[in-house]
């Protein structure tokens, strides 16, 4: 199953800002909370909330690349992760904790990424945030993510899709501190959104998708790409052992909430003329968030 499918619209004619197929702001509806998918939401107020989340390293028999992982312990009322040297890029694998969920989903989290001594991480590609992954896709990795931290530069949001082991990232500058992230799927489209603390929601990326109905939805954190050194072109060898280096990332997750997006059939969220960024934000972010 490939991450990408053909682009197109859901109407016979190309949508225009005033023509058929346009979803207006007044007709757009925020995602619905509650229901079966809402039961997966976690506020991290109790250490027992950890049981709701599954480590990918346990289910698909990989190296556990987390040096620290707890709920309501290191950070009160939060999930906390410290990764060892790791990466989610092309065929490289990093830590991932998740829940199996089906259908159209909005995953919303508030996260803070820091270096181990505070401030932004100093090691390149030290990022933490959200991922949706096709189960069992080690041989040909398929996943999408939206993370924040240090990429090529510090203070970035990175939106990335990986199709059959080939990653295509987009990086956007953000302020340090708490960041709200949304990773969502509706129909054949994935979207990534972000909001700086006390800022406004912005669209990071839209991707066409043909990922299966059931995906692993969850939290990732990884750090210190440079320490892979000569292994950067050999994911098989890089994944076979715990690479030593200088990990420099602390991820604090205030909450992870799951909702159901609602989008009329005539609207094509891949096409900004049909669903503008302003409308997409309303459709894919919780009311009042």
C-alpha positions as CSV (number, residue, x, y, z in Angstrom):
1,X,0.0,0.0,0.0
2,X,1.5,3.3,-1.0
3,X,1.3,6.6,0.8
4,X,0.6,8.5,-2.3
5,X,-2.3,8.2,-4.8
6,X,-3.3,10.3,-7.7
7,X,-4.4,13.9,-7.2
8,X,-7.8,15.2,-8.4
9,X,-11.0,16.7,-7.2
10,X,-14.3,15.3,-6.1
11,X,-16.3,17.4,-8.6
12,X,-16.4,17.2,-12.4
13,X,-15.2,20.8,-12.8
14,X,-12.2,22.4,-11.2
15,X,-13.3,24.3,-8.1
16,X,-12.9,28.0,-8.0
17,X,-13.2,30.4,-5.1
18,X,-16.9,31.1,-6.1
19,X,-17.9,27.9,-8.0
20,X,-19.3,24.5,-7.3
21,X,-17.3,22.4,-4.9
22,X,-16.2,25.2,-2.7
23,X,-16.6,24.7,1.1
24,X,-17.2,28.1,2.7
25,X,-16.2,29.0,6.2
26,X,-19.8,29.2,7.4
27,X,-20.6,25.7,6.1
28,X,-17.4,24.2,7.6
29,X,-17.8,22.1,10.8
30,X,-15.1,21.5,13.5
31,X,-14.2,17.9,14.2
32,X,-16.5,16.0,16.6
33,X,-15.2,14.9,20.0
34,X,-16.3,11.8,21.8
35,X,-17.4,8.5,20.3
36,X,-15.3,5.4,20.0
37,X,-12.2,7.3,18.8
38,X,-12.6,9.8,21.6
39,X,-12.0,7.0,24.1
40,X,-8.4,6.9,22.9
41,X,-7.8,10.5,24.0
42,X,-5.4,10.8,26.9
43,X,-4.9,13.7,29.3
44,X,-1.9,12.0,31.1
45,X,-3.2,12.9,34.6
46,X,-2.6,9.4,35.9
47,X,0.5,7.1,35.5
48,X,-2.0,4.3,34.6
49,X,-2.6,6.2,31.3
50,X,0.6,4.7,30.0
51,X,-1.2,1.4,29.6
52,X,-3.3,2.9,26.8
53,X,-0.1,3.3,24.6
54,X,1.9,0.6,22.9
55,X,5.6,0.7,22.1
56,X,6.4,-0.1,18.5
57,X,9.6,-1.7,19.7
58,X,7.5,-4.3,21.6
59,X,5.0,-5.1,18.8
60,X,7.4,-5.3,15.9
61,X,10.4,-6.5,17.8
62,X,12.7,-3.6,17.3
63,X,15.4,-2.1,19.5
64,X,13.9,0.0,22.3
65,X,15.4,3.4,21.6
66,X,13.8,5.2,24.5
67,X,16.0,6.0,27.5
68,X,13.1,7.4,29.5
69,X,9.3,7.1,29.0
70,X,6.7,7.7,31.6
71,X,3.4,9.4,32.4
72,X,2.7,11.9,35.2
73,X,6.1,11.2,36.8
74,X,9.0,13.2,35.2
75,X,6.5,15.8,34.1
76,X,3.3,16.2,36.1
77,X,0.1,15.7,34.0
78,X,2.1,14.8,30.9
79,X,3.7,12.0,28.9
80,X,7.5,12.3,28.9
81,X,10.0,10.8,26.4
82,X,13.8,10.9,26.0
83,X,15.0,9.1,22.9
84,X,18.5,7.6,22.4
85,X,20.2,8.3,19.1
86,X,17.5,7.5,16.5
87,X,15.8,8.7,13.3
88,X,12.5,8.5,11.4
89,X,13.8,9.2,7.9
90,X,13.7,7.0,4.7
91,X,14.2,3.5,6.1
92,X,15.6,4.5,9.5
93,X,13.4,3.8,12.6
94,X,13.0,5.7,15.8
95,X,10.8,5.4,18.9
96,X,7.0,5.4,18.5
97,X,4.2,4.9,21.0
98,X,0.7,4.5,19.5
99,X,-2.8,3.3,19.5
100,X,-4.5,1.4,16.6
101,X,-7.3,3.4,15.2
102,X,-9.5,3.2,12.1
103,X,-11.1,5.7,9.7
104,X,-11.0,9.5,9.5
105,X,-9.2,10.9,12.5
106,X,-8.0,14.2,13.9
107,X,-5.1,13.7,16.3
108,X,-4.4,16.9,18.4
109,X,-1.6,17.3,20.9
110,X,0.2,20.0,22.8
111,X,3.9,19.4,23.0
112,X,7.2,20.9,24.1
113,X,10.6,19.9,22.8
114,X,13.8,20.9,24.6
115,X,17.4,19.9,24.7
116,X,18.6,18.0,27.7
117,X,20.2,21.2,29.2
118,X,17.2,23.3,28.2
119,X,16.5,25.5,25.1
120,X,16.4,24.0,21.7
121,X,18.1,20.7,21.0
122,X,21.7,21.2,19.8
123,X,21.9,18.1,17.7
124,X,20.5,18.1,14.2
125,X,17.2,16.4,13.5
126,X,16.1,16.2,17.2
127,X,12.3,16.3,16.8
128,X,9.2,15.2,18.6
129,X,5.5,15.1,17.8
130,X,2.9,13.1,16.0
131,X,2.9,10.2,13.5
132,X,0.5,8.0,11.7
133,X,2.0,4.8,10.4
134,X,1.0,1.8,8.3
135,X,1.4,-1.3,10.6
136,X,4.1,-3.8,9.7
137,X,5.7,-1.4,7.1
138,X,9.4,-2.1,8.1
139,X,10.4,-3.3,4.6
140,X,8.7,-0.5,2.8
141,X,8.0,2.2,5.4
142,X,4.8,4.3,5.0
143,X,4.0,7.0,7.4
144,X,3.2,10.7,7.9
145,X,4.4,12.9,10.7
146,X,4.4,16.5,12.1
147,X,7.1,17.2,14.6
148,X,8.9,20.2,16.2
149,X,12.4,20.9,17.5
150,X,15.7,21.1,15.7
151,X,15.9,20.0,12.0
152,X,18.6,21.5,9.8
153,X,18.0,24.6,11.9
154,X,16.6,24.9,15.5
155,X,13.1,26.1,16.0
156,X,11.3,24.2,13.3
157,X,8.1,22.4,12.6
158,X,8.7,19.5,10.2
159,X,5.8,18.0,8.2
160,X,7.0,14.8,6.5
161,X,5.5,11.9,4.5
162,X,7.4,8.7,3.7
163,X,6.3,6.5,0.8
164,X,7.9,3.1,0.5
165,X,11.0,4.3,2.4
166,X,11.5,7.6,0.7
167,X,10.9,10.7,3.0
168,X,10.0,14.1,1.8
169,X,10.1,16.7,4.6
170,X,9.0,20.3,4.7
171,X,10.4,22.6,7.5
172,X,8.8,25.8,8.9
173,X,10.3,28.2,11.4
174,X,8.5,28.4,14.8
175,X,9.1,29.9,18.2
176,X,10.4,27.7,21.0
177,X,8.1,26.6,23.8
178,X,4.8,24.8,23.6
179,X,3.4,24.0,20.2
180,X,0.0,22.6,19.3
181,X,0.1,20.0,16.5
182,X,-2.6,18.3,14.5
183,X,-2.2,15.3,12.2
184,X,-5.4,14.3,10.5
185,X,-6.9,12.1,7.8
186,X,-10.1,12.6,6.0
187,X,-10.9,10.3,3.1
188,X,-7.8,10.2,0.8
189,X,-6.1,13.2,2.3
190,X,-3.7,13.7,5.2
191,X,-3.0,17.2,6.6
192,X,-0.6,18.6,9.2
193,X,-1.3,21.8,11.1
194,X,0.5,23.7,13.9
195,X,0.0,26.6,16.3
196,X,2.7,28.4,18.3
197,X,1.9,29.2,21.9
198,X,-0.7,32.1,21.9
199,X,-0.6,32.0,18.1
200,X,-3.1,31.0,15.4
201,X,-3.4,27.7,13.6
202,X,-1.5,27.3,10.3
203,X,-1.5,24.6,7.6
204,X,1.9,23.0,7.3
205,X,1.1,20.5,4.6
206,X,-1.5,18.5,2.7
207,X,-0.8,15.0,1.2
208,X,-2.8,12.6,-0.9
209,X,-3.0,9.2,0.7
210,X,-4.1,5.6,0.2
211,X,-2.9,4.3,3.5
212,X,-5.1,1.5,4.9
213,X,-8.1,2.1,7.2
214,X,-6.4,1.0,10.4
215,X,-3.2,2.9,11.3
216,X,-0.9,3.3,14.3
217,X,-1.6,6.8,15.6
218,X,0.7,8.2,18.2
219,X,3.8,10.0,19.5
220,X,7.4,9.9,18.3
221,X,10.7,11.4,19.4
222,X,14.1,11.0,17.9
223,X,17.5,12.7,18.0
224,X,21.1,13.2,16.8
225,X,21.1,12.2,13.1
226,X,24.8,13.2,12.8
227,X,25.9,10.4,15.0
228,X,24.9,7.9,12.4
229,X,28.0,9.0,10.5
230,X,28.9,6.5,7.8
231,X,25.6,4.6,8.4
232,X,23.5,7.5,7.0
233,X,23.1,5.6,3.7
234,X,22.6,2.2,5.2
235,X,19.3,2.0,7.1
236,X,19.6,-1.8,7.6
237,X,22.9,-1.5,9.5
238,X,21.7,1.7,11.3
239,X,18.6,-0.1,12.5
240,X,20.4,-3.2,13.6
241,X,22.0,-1.7,16.7
242,X,21.8,1.2,19.1
243,X,24.0,3.8,17.6
244,X,26.1,5.7,20.2
245,X,26.2,9.5,20.1
246,X,25.0,12.6,21.9
247,X,21.2,12.4,22.2
248,X,19.7,15.8,23.1
249,X,15.9,15.8,23.2
250,X,13.3,15.9,25.9
251,X,9.6,15.7,24.8
252,X,6.8,16.6,27.0
253,X,3.2,15.9,25.8
254,X,0.4,17.7,27.7
255,X,-2.4,15.7,26.0
256,X,-3.3,13.7,22.9
257,X,-6.9,14.0,21.8
258,X,-8.7,12.1,19.0
259,X,-11.7,13.5,17.1
260,X,-13.7,12.7,14.0
261,X,-13.5,15.2,11.1
262,X,-16.6,16.1,9.1
263,X,-16.3,17.1,5.5
264,X,-19.0,17.3,2.8
265,X,-18.5,15.0,-0.2
266,X,-18.2,17.9,-2.7
267,X,-15.2,19.4,-0.9
268,X,-11.7,18.4,-1.9
269,X,-9.2,19.2,0.9
270,X,-6.3,18.6,-1.5
271,X,-7.4,21.6,-3.6
272,X,-7.0,25.0,-1.8
273,X,-9.6,26.4,-4.3
274,X,-12.1,24.0,-2.9
275,X,-11.0,24.0,0.8
276,X,-9.0,27.1,1.7
277,X,-6.4,27.1,4.5
278,X,-8.8,29.1,6.6
279,X,-11.6,26.5,6.1
280,X,-9.2,23.6,6.5
281,X,-8.1,24.9,9.9
282,X,-11.8,25.1,11.0
283,X,-12.5,21.5,9.8
284,X,-9.3,20.0,11.3
285,X,-8.9,21.7,14.6
286,X,-11.1,21.4,17.7
287,X,-13.5,24.2,18.4
288,X,-12.0,26.7,20.7
289,X,-8.5,25.2,20.5
